[in-house]
């Protein structure tokens, strides 16, 4: 079962953090169709969050077709976002470890590494949404 957490420094709304965590777990194969998400009460107890925030996250996931709410039973995963096999993901993860080690050794922090990765991904896969346009050097907010 997924264990939620909140990053108060992220600038991302708490309900969106929960939505993103479910989607990441789906992409990585940690959650599968039929799996049950924690109840609202369990989430509130574990991370001290307003119940309405959890309801909002679950409603968003339901609107996107990721989960189904079953009154009296809970909220269940309906579809997966995972593409490659878990073994393939682990191979890719292992190949990233030396790169991450090198990045930290050069003095980059986690946020800088994330920014570099996203920037590189956006050059590799131009359809990836970006907040920064290199040609105009202006933020696209």
Secondary structure, 3 states (H helix, E strand, C coil): CCCCCCCCCCCCCHHHHHHHHHHHHHHCCCCCCCCECCCHHHHHHHHCCCHHHHHHHHHHHHHCCCEEEECCCEEEECCCCCCCCHHHHHHHHHHHHHHHHHHHHCCCCHHHHHHHHHHHHHHHCCCCCCCEECCCCEECC
